[in-house]
Amino acid sequence: MKKLMKVSAAMMIFLLPMSMGNVQAAVADNTSPVFLSIESDKTILAPGEKITFSVGIEDESEIDYANVNVKPIHRSISGSGVRLNYDPATKKYVGSYTVPTTAFNEQWYVSSVSAQDVHGNYMYISDNGYYFDDWKSPISFTIFDGNDTVGPTFVKNGSLTLNVTGPFNFTQNLEIYDDVDTEVEKSVKVTHNIPEKTMGTFTVNYEATDFSGNRSTFSQDVTIKDTESPKLNNVQNRTIFAGDPFNAYEGIQATDNFDGEVTKDIRYTGYVDTKKAGDYSITYRVSDKAGNTVNQSATITVVAK
């Protein structure tokens, strides 16, 4: 009986470190859950209908909870959270969002996905760039009650100034969207009476039509000015022999998109001692009539004969 007791004690001593090791291994999980995929069962739904999301999440431990957040694409609101539950059949986390019966036609999307495991390791990805830089959600859906009577919307983000010699992108400061249809910006027609290579402020008119034929118009003042700097040509490092003549302007030219040839306006700063070997830096500078300026430097190396 005593011998048996000794063996049992020895077995307990042998097994105890293994049990502690397993506990330590479990506690040692400090890796956040990993987002794998996201899907939805609908892209268009009416007020009162339900959309279901299926999210793939991987983790070393058990997931404590997982959520997605949905909100409108064009309205600045916090949106609604959707709790996800594990589905053994698909091995994914599934949850549904029911659109309120009072909702109006609008485009929505999944703005974030979050999850935390039982050890407190947290994952959060969103269109705000947390943890993942500028995450672009692949899931969007449209709430549509079947009656599209509203035309596209134009939103102006700041003033618009364009270079006099083009190219002219008249919509670069505009957000153009529709409550139901996507890519409505492709329908935009732009009209104006801006003379070629003429600076000033001019009115530009816009027209957009959605797939249901609803039309919207918009106008804004656009400033046309010379915003492009001249270009310096043939500015490069050179090597000369001590005592040889040196002309800093030799071969240097400058052209401007609007003023044309501006070589005569080139100036430079710096000094080259042609009698003393060494490296000398000179900087060329030229401006156009609009005040756009370019600087470019070159190294002149003087070597002994």
N, C-alpha and C positions, 0 to 999 in steps of 0.2 A: 504493500500500500504506500509506503514511504517513497519507494522507487517510482511509482506511478505519479505521485505528487511532484517529484522532481522533474520528471519529463514534462508534465503539464506546465510547470512554472517556466521551464526552458522554452517551451513552445510559445508561451505568452510573451516572454522577453523577446523572442525572435519575431513574432508577429507585430508587436507594438510599433516598432519603427516603420514598418511598411504601412500600417494604418495612418500614422502621422504624416508619412510622405504623401499618401493619397490626398489627405486633407490639404496639405500645403500646396500640392499641384493644383487642386481645385481653386484654392484661394488666389493662386498666382496668376489667374486669368486677368490680364489688364488690357486686352485687345478689344477695341470697339467693334460692334456689329458691322457687317459689310453689305452695302446695297448692291443687289444683283440685277433686278429687273422690275418693271412695272407695266401692268396691262389694265385695260378697262373693257367692259362688255358693251359699251355704247359710245357713240360720238354725238348723237342728237337725241334729246329727250325733252318732253313737255313738262310744264309745271306739275308737280305732284308725282312724277315718275322717279324711279330709283336707278342709280348707276353704281356698279360694283367694281371695286379695285382689287387687283391681285398683285402682291408685292413679294419679290424674292429677296430674302435676307439671310445671310449666313453669319454664324457666330460659333466660337469654341464652346460656349455654354448655352444655357437655356435663355430665350428671350423673355424678359419680364413684361414688356409692352411695346407696341408699335403703332404709329399713327401716320396718317397723311393729312395735309391741309389743302383745301380747295378754295379758290377765290376767283373773282372776275379778272379777266386780262386787262381791261382798260379802266376799271374803277379802283381807287385806292382804299380798299377796306381790308380788314384782317382776315376775312373769310371764315370757313367752318372746318373744324377738326373732325376726322373720321377715325374711330378706333378700329384697329385691325386684330383679328384673331387667327390663330394658327389652324390651317386646314390640312389634316393628315393626308387626305387624298391627293392633293396637289403639292404638298410640302411647301406651301406659300402662306402668306398672311393676307387675309381677306377681310374687306369691310365695305359697307355701302353708305351712300349719301342720298337722301331723299330731297328733291328740289321742292321748296315751299310752293304751295298752290298760288301764292301771290307773286311769285317771281315773274320777271318780264324777260323778253328776248335779250339774250346776252351770251357772250363767249366766256367760258370759264376754263380753268386748267388746274392741275395739281402743282401747287407752289412749293411744297416741301414734303420730305419723308423723314421720320425720326424713329429711333428704336433704342431701347436700353436693355442690357442683359441683367441677369440676377446679381451680378457683381458690381453693378453701377456703371459699367462702361457704356458711353453714350455716343450715338451717331445722329447727326443732323445735317441734311443736305437741302439746299433751297436755292431759289433764284437770286437770293441776296449774296450768294458766294460764301456762305459759312461752311468751313471744312472742305467743301469742293468749290473750286473757283468757278463762279458764274454757271451753276448747274442749269442746263436747259432741259426742262421737263418735256418728255415725249408724249405726255397725256394732256389732251385738251378736249373739251366737249361744248356743245352749243345747246342752250336752253331756247326752245322755239315752240311757240303756242300754235303754229300753223298759219299765222296771219302776219305777213311782213309788209308794213306800211311806212317804215322809217328809212330814209335815205342814209348814205354814208356820212360819217362824221369827220370833220377836219379839226385837228388840234395843232395850234401854232406853238412851237418851242423856240422862243427868241426871234430876233430879227434875222434877215437873210442878206448877206453881202456876197456878190459873185465877182470873179475876176473878169475884166473887160474882154479878154481874148478867149474866155471859156476854159474848159467846158462848162455849160450851164446846167446845173442840177437844181431845178426850181422847187423840188419837193424835199430837199434835204433837211429842212427845219420843220417839216410837217409830219404829223402822225395821222394816217388816214385809215379808218376802219369802219366796219359795218356791224350792226347788232347781231346779224345772222350769218352773213356770208364772209368767207375768208378770202384773202388776197384781193380785196376790192381795190387796193391801190393800183393794180394793173389796169384798171379802167379809166384812170385819171387822164383828162385832156387839159393841156395848158395852152393858153393864148396870151399874146402880148404884142406890143408895138415898139420893141426896143431896137433902135437902129444899130447896125453892125459897128463894133468898135467905138461905141459912144458911152461916155460915163455920165452918171446921174442917178436919179431915183425914179423908178417906173412902176406902174401898177401891173401886176400879173394876175390873171384870172384862171380859176380851176373849176373843173366839172368832174364829178364821179357818179357812177351809176351801179347799183347792186344788181344781183341776178333777177330780182323781181321787177326791175325797171324803175325803182325809186331813185330819183336824181337829186343831187345836192351840189351847190355851188359855193365858191369861196374866193376871196380876193385878198391880196396883200401887197404892200410896197416893197420892192426889191432894189437894193443899192448896187449899182454897177460901178466898179472902180478898178484901178490898176493895183493889184495885190501881189504881183509876181516880181521878184528881184531880178536884176540883170544876171547874165552868165559871163564869167571870166573864162577865157580860153588860153591855152598854152602856158598856164602858170605851172612851172615844174622846177624841180631842183636842177641846178646847173653847176658845172665845175669849170673854172678858168685858171689860167696860169698867172702867177704874180707878175705884175708889170704890164699885163695885156689890158687893152681898153675894155670897159664894161658899160653896157647900156641896159639899165634895168627894165626899160620898156620894150626891148627888142622882142618881136614876135608875139607880144601880149595883145589880146583883143578882147572886146566886150560887146555883147549884143543884148538888147532888151526886147521883150515880147511886144511892147507897145511903142517904145521910142525908137526901136531899130538899132542902128550902129551908135554905140556910146563909147567907143575906144578913146576918144579925145578927153573923156571925163575921168579916165583912170588916174588914180594917185597912189603913191606908195609911201610907206614909212619904214625906216631901218637904214642901216649904213653898211657899206661894203668897202673895206680897206683893201684895194687891189694890190697894195705893195706888201701886205703882210699875210702869210699863210694862216688859214683858219676857216671856221664855219660861221657864216653870217646869215641871219634871218631877216627877210623883208616881207612885208605884208601889203598886198594890193587891195585897193578899195575902189568901188564904183557905185554910184547911185543913179537911179532914173529920176525923171521929173516929178514922179509921185512920192519920192523919198524912200523907195525900196532900195536897200543897200546890201551888197555882198562883199565879204572879206575872204581873201585866200592867201595863204603864206607859202613861201618857198625858201629853201636853204641854198645859199650860194657858197660853194666851197672854193677857196683860193689855195692853190698848191704851188710850191716852189718849182721853178724850172729846173 
